[in-house]
Amino acid sequence: MNTIPTGADVVGAALRLHNVVRRTPLQFNDRLSEATGLNVWLKREDLQPVRSYKLRGAYNLMAQLPEERRSAGVVCASAGNHGQGVAYACRHLGIDGAVVVPATTPRQKRDRIRALGGERVEVVVTGDTYDEAKAASERIAAERGATLVPAFDDPRTIAGQGTIAPEIVEDLGRAPDAVIAPVGGGGLIGGLIAWLGQFSPSTRVIGVEPAGAASAAAALAAGGPVDLPHLDTFVDGAAVRRMGELPYAIVRDAGADFVSVDEGAVCTEMLNLYQVEGIIAEPAGALTPTALATGLIGSSAAPGEDHAISLPQGATVVAVLSGGNNDVSRYSEIVERSLVHEGRKHYFLVSFPQEPGALRRFLDGVLGPDDDIALFEYTKKSNRELGPALVGLELGDPADLPGLLDRIATSPLTVEPIDPTGPFYRFLV
């Protein structure tokens, strides 16, 4: 199916999903409102039964399958959340299914797929990216004669995701000035545009992508979906190498706006959401509040910010917080990426003289009073005058970095900073 969905399709999907999905709340966010000069509301899709909006599209598609297609089963590819939606639908509709996920999918998401689907669902792990899983799902579907349930490139999936839009307008009591959506393959933003374009054309729709997986920006620049040459899979729920054909057509015709956010900034916002609001967001779920928190989207009322997208002061903005399926084991990496992004964490290779007192001279002569050694790995080498050490420093204030670098430059020690964008840093984190 390649028909672009309409607002009427979204209305039909909403009726289909009435007793299935949870009517997730809109919550006013003081922190982001104060930071941006906007009235910011969060649409809490992390509170769905599968902890993401993906249930909407999966169930809407599967509920429309005729009986002969249901009996043949379904197959989907997923980075985790779509698979949970398919698993939930399989169990409730009595359909057998296979969910194909890449090896990078967090274990927490894999376990939830199995728990939600029960005996109805088989989990297949293959490849390292969503796109590799997608290719495998197509092979499996062809072999079994099963129906593919696309995560974003199907009008039924898109219409289901779009059911978020009427809920926003009804619960807010009016049309918002802007809705901000995370973007991976483009199903959610496509569905929002389908309904808002027909029933609330004055509402601006803005997409937010991870900088390392900006497939929508690449598609718009190229005049059609293209494969990204490099893909950062950290924001696993939005790490899609190629935007969907249907979502691309929708955003192209609507003239939707897009911004991309750094993965380190996403980590900082995940921590802020948890520590300030008590919200557990996965990386993809934190994309939209990150765009607000970093000043990429804001108003002229926010002091000292140069916004990529500027909205009128006091404009009403709804940011879709799309998912909360975050594996607790990832938090050490999230904290690390956040510290590096904020300029608080730095790594160096230091060549120490193999003599007593060398470390003490480094501590006294190079470190500032508020700096701390977060990592020190040193192996003494026999018959060598110098021994290399890997040193991780955490600064009390990012503004102290120039002083630290000056002290390093005047130190008799040989100190080599480690580039956070290089391969050695990726080995560390």
C-alpha positions in Angstrom: 0.0 0.0 0.0 1.4 3.4 -1.0 -1.6 5.8 -0.6 -0.9 8.9 1.4 -3.2 8.8 4.5 -5.7 11.5 5.1 -7.1 13.1 8.2 -10.2 10.8 7.7 -7.9 7.8 7.9 -6.6 9.1 11.2 -10.1 9.5 12.5 -10.9 5.9 11.5 -7.8 4.7 13.3 -8.8 6.6 16.4 -12.1 4.7 16.5 -10.3 1.4 16.0 -7.9 2.1 18.8 -10.5 3.5 21.3 -10.4 0.7 23.7 -6.8 -0.4 23.0 -4.4 2.5 23.6 -4.2 4.6 26.7 -5.3 8.3 26.5 -1.9 9.6 27.6 -1.8 12.9 29.5 -0.6 16.3 28.4 1.7 17.7 31.1 2.8 21.3 31.4 6.6 21.6 31.8 7.8 24.5 33.8 11.5 24.0 33.2 11.3 23.9 29.4 8.7 26.7 29.3 11.0 29.0 31.4 14.0 28.1 29.3 12.3 28.8 25.9 9.8 31.6 26.6 7.1 29.2 25.3 4.2 27.3 27.0 5.6 23.8 26.6 3.4 20.7 27.1 4.7 17.1 27.0 2.5 14.4 25.4 3.5 11.4 27.6 3.5 8.5 25.1 5.9 6.8 27.4 2.9 5.9 29.5 1.3 3.6 26.9 1.0 -0.1 27.8 4.1 -0.7 25.7 5.7 2.5 26.9 5.8 4.1 23.4 3.4 5.4 20.7 4.3 2.6 18.4 1.3 0.5 19.5 -1.0 2.9 17.7 0.3 2.2 14.2 0.9 -1.5 14.7 -2.5 -2.3 16.0 -4.3 -0.1 13.5 -2.7 -2.0 10.6 -3.1 -5.5 12.1 -6.8 -4.9 13.1 -7.6 -4.3 9.4 -6.1 -7.6 8.1 -8.7 -10.0 6.7 -8.9 -13.4 8.4 -6.9 -15.3 5.8 -4.0 -12.8 6.3 -4.2 -13.1 10.1 -4.0 -16.8 9.9 -0.8 -16.6 7.9 0.9 -14.5 10.6 2.8 -11.2 10.6 6.5 -10.2 10.6 8.0 -6.9 11.5 11.4 -5.3 11.8 12.0 -3.1 14.8 14.6 -1.3 16.9 12.4 -2.4 19.9 9.4 -0.2 20.3 7.5 -1.1 17.1 8.2 -4.7 18.0 6.5 -4.3 21.3 3.5 -2.8 19.6 3.3 -5.7 17.2 3.7 -8.2 20.1 0.9 -6.5 22.1 -1.4 -6.6 19.0 -0.5 -10.2 18.2 -1.6 -11.3 21.7 -4.8 -9.3 21.7 -5.8 -10.1 18.2 -4.8 -13.8 18.3 -2.2 -13.5 15.5 1.2 -15.3 15.4 4.1 -13.1 14.6 7.9 -12.8 14.3 9.7 -9.6 15.4 13.2 -9.1 13.9 15.5 -6.8 15.9 19.1 -5.8 15.4 21.7 -6.9 18.0 22.0 -3.3 19.1 18.4 -3.4 20.5 18.7 -3.1 24.3 18.0 -6.4 26.1 15.2 -4.6 28.1 13.3 -4.1 24.8 13.8 -7.7 23.6 12.6 -9.0 26.9 9.5 -6.8 26.8 8.7 -8.0 23.3 8.7 -11.6 24.5 6.6 -10.7 27.6 4.0 -8.8 25.7 3.6 -11.3 22.9 3.9 -14.5 25.0 3.6 -17.7 22.9 2.3 -15.7 20.0 5.6 -14.0 19.2 9.1 -15.2 18.1 12.0 -12.7 18.5 14.7 -13.0 15.8 18.0 -11.1 16.4 20.1 -10.3 13.4 22.4 -7.6 12.1 23.6 -4.4 13.8 21.1 -1.8 12.4 17.4 -1.4 11.9 17.9 -1.6 8.1 19.6 -5.0 8.3 16.7 -6.2 10.5 14.3 -4.8 7.9 15.9 -6.8 5.1 15.8 -10.0 7.2 12.1 -9.4 8.0 11.3 -9.1 4.3 13.0 -12.4 3.6 11.2 -14.1 6.5 7.8 -12.7 5.4 8.3 -14.0 1.8 9.3 -17.4 3.1 6.3 -17.8 5.4 3.7 -16.0 3.3 3.2 -13.7 6.3 2.1 -10.0 6.2 4.8 -7.4 6.8 3.9 -4.8 9.4 6.1 -1.8 8.5 7.3 0.5 11.4 6.6 3.7 9.4 6.2 3.2 5.6 2.6 2.1 5.4 -0.5 4.4 5.4 -2.2 2.2 8.1 0.8 2.6 10.4 1.1 6.3 9.7 -2.6 6.8 10.4 -2.4 5.0 13.6 0.6 7.1 14.8 -1.4 10.2 13.8 -4.1 9.5 16.4 -1.9 11.4 18.9 -2.9 14.7 17.1 -6.7 14.7 17.9 -6.0 13.7 21.5 -3.6 16.8 21.8 -6.2 19.2 20.4 -9.1 17.7 22.5 -7.2 17.7 25.7 -5.6 21.1 25.2 -9.0 22.5 24.3 -7.6 24.3 21.3 -5.1 23.8 18.5 -1.5 24.3 19.6 0.8 26.7 17.8 3.3 23.9 17.2 3.7 20.2 17.7 7.2 18.8 17.9 7.8 15.1 17.0 10.8 12.8 17.1 11.8 11.5 13.7 13.3 8.2 12.7 11.6 6.7 9.6 9.0 9.5 9.7 5.7 7.6 10.5 4.8 9.7 13.5 5.4 13.1 11.9 3.6 11.9 8.8 0.5 10.9 10.8 0.5 14.2 12.7 0.7 16.2 9.5 -2.1 14.0 8.0 -4.6 15.0 10.7 -3.3 18.5 11.6 -3.1 19.5 8.0 -6.8 18.8 7.5 -8.2 19.8 10.9 -5.7 22.3 12.3 -3.7 23.8 9.4 -2.4 26.7 11.5 -0.4 24.3 13.7 3.2 24.2 12.8 4.8 20.7 12.8 8.5 20.4 13.6 10.6 17.2 13.5 13.6 16.5 15.6 16.3 14.0 14.5 19.5 12.7 16.2 22.5 14.3 14.5 24.0 10.9 13.8 20.9 9.6 12.0 19.3 12.6 10.3 17.6 10.6 7.5 14.8 13.2 6.9 17.2 16.1 6.4 19.2 14.0 4.0 16.0 13.0 2.1 14.9 16.6 1.8 18.3 17.8 0.6 18.5 15.0 -2.0 15.0 15.3 -3.2 14.0 11.8 -2.0 14.9 9.2 0.6 18.6 8.2 0.5 20.8 5.9 2.6 22.9 7.7 5.2 26.6 6.8 4.7 27.2 6.7 8.4 24.7 5.9 11.2 25.1 6.5 14.9 22.8 3.9 16.6 22.9 5.4 20.1 19.4 6.9 19.7 18.2 3.4 18.8 14.5 4.2 18.5 15.3 6.8 15.7 18.4 5.3 14.1 17.0 4.7 10.7 19.4 4.8 7.7 16.7 5.7 5.1 13.5 7.7 5.6 10.3 6.0 4.5 8.9 6.9 1.0 5.4 7.8 2.2 6.5 9.9 5.2 9.0 11.7 2.9 6.2 12.6 0.5 4.1 13.9 3.4 6.7 16.1 4.9 7.9 17.4 1.5 4.4 18.5 0.5 3.7 20.0 4.0 7.0 21.9 4.2 7.7 20.6 7.7 10.7 22.0 9.6 13.5 19.8 11.0 16.3 20.2 13.5 18.9 17.7 14.6 20.3 17.4 18.1 23.6 16.1 19.3 23.5 12.6 21.0 25.4 14.0 24.0 22.8 16.7 24.5 20.1 14.0 24.4 21.9 12.3 27.3 22.0 15.5 29.3 18.2 15.9 28.7 17.5 12.3 29.7 19.2 13.0 33.0 17.3 16.3 33.5 14.0 14.6 32.8 14.7 12.0 35.4 16.2 14.3 38.0 13.8 17.2 37.7 10.5 15.7 36.4 11.0 12.0 37.4 10.5 10.9 33.8 12.4 7.9 32.5 12.8 8.6 28.8 14.7 6.5 26.3 17.0 8.4 23.9 14.4 8.7 21.1 11.9 9.8 23.7 14.1 12.7 24.8 14.7 14.1 21.3 11.9 16.7 21.4 12.6 18.1 24.9 16.3 18.2 23.9 15.6 20.5 21.0 13.8 22.9 23.4 16.4 22.6 26.2 19.3 23.4 23.9 17.7 26.4 22.3 17.2 24.9 18.9 13.5 25.7 19.3 12.4 28.7 21.3 11.2 32.3 21.4 12.8 35.7 21.5 11.9 35.8 25.1 14.6 33.3 25.9 17.7 35.4 26.7 21.0 34.8 24.8 19.7 32.1 22.5 20.1 31.9 18.8 17.2 29.6 17.8 17.2 27.5 14.7 13.4 27.7 14.8 11.9 30.8 16.5 8.3 30.8 17.7 6.3 33.7 19.1 6.8 34.5 22.8 4.2 32.5 24.8 3.3 30.2 21.9 1.7 26.9 23.0 3.9 24.0 22.0 3.3 20.3 22.5 6.4 18.0 22.4 5.7 14.3 21.9 7.8 12.4 24.5 7.6 9.2 22.4 9.0 6.4 24.6 10.3 5.3 28.0 11.9 1.9 27.2 15.3 2.7 28.5 17.6 -0.1 29.7 19.0 0.8 33.2 22.3 -0.7 32.2 22.8 2.1 29.7 22.9 4.9 32.3 26.6 4.7 32.9 27.1 5.5 29.2 24.4 8.2 29.3 26.2 9.9 32.2 29.5 9.7 30.4 28.2 11.1 27.1 26.5 13.9 29.0 29.6 14.9 30.9 31.7 14.9 27.6 29.0 17.0 25.9 28.9 19.5 28.7 32.7 19.8 28.6 33.2 18.4 32.1 34.9 15.1 31.1 38.2 14.9 29.2 40.7 12.1 28.5 44.4 12.3 28.1 47.4 10.1 27.5 50.1 11.2 29.9 53.7 9.9 29.7 55.0 9.8 33.3 58.7 9.5 34.2 59.1 6.1 35.9 60.3 7.6 39.1 58.9 8.4 42.6 56.8 11.6 42.8 55.8 11.8 39.2 52.1 11.5 39.9 52.3 13.9 42.7 53.8 16.6 40.4 51.0 16.0 37.9 48.4 16.5 40.7 50.0 19.6 42.1 51.1 21.2 38.8 48.3 20.4 36.3 45.0 19.7 38.1 42.9 22.6 39.3 41.4 22.8 42.8 38.0 21.5 41.6 39.2 18.9 39.1 39.0 15.2 39.8 40.7 12.2 38.4 37.8 9.9 37.2 40.0 7.3 35.5 43.7 6.3 35.9 45.2 3.3 34.1 48.9 2.8 34.2 51.1 -0.2 33.5 54.8 0.1 34.5 57.1 -0.9 31.7 60.5 -2.5 32.5 63.7 -0.8 31.2 61.8 2.3 30.1 62.2 5.9 31.2 58.6 6.8 30.5 55.4 5.0 31.2 52.1 6.0 29.5 48.9 6.4 31.5 45.3 6.9 30.5 43.9 9.7 32.6 40.2 10.8 32.7 39.6 14.2 34.3 36.3 15.6 35.5 36.2 19.3 35.8 34.3 21.2 38.4 33.4 23.8 35.8 33.7 23.4 32.0 35.0 27.0 31.9 38.1 25.7 33.7 39.3 23.8 30.6 41.5 26.6 29.0 43.4 26.9 32.3 43.9 23.2 32.5 45.2 23.1 28.9 47.6 26.0 29.6 49.0 24.2 32.6 49.4 21.0 30.5 51.3 23.0 27.8 53.8 24.4 30.4 54.2 21.0 32.1 57.3 19.0 31.5 55.1 15.9 31.0 54.0 14.8 27.5 50.2 15.0 27.5 48.1 14.1 24.5 44.3 14.9 24.6 42.0 12.2 23.2 39.6 13.4 20.6 36.0 12.5 21.7 35.1 12.1 18.0 37.9 9.6 17.3 37.9 5.8 17.4 39.9 5.5 20.6 37.3 7.5 22.5 34.6 5.2 21.2 36.6 2.3 22.6 36.6 4.0 26.0 32.9 4.8 26.3 
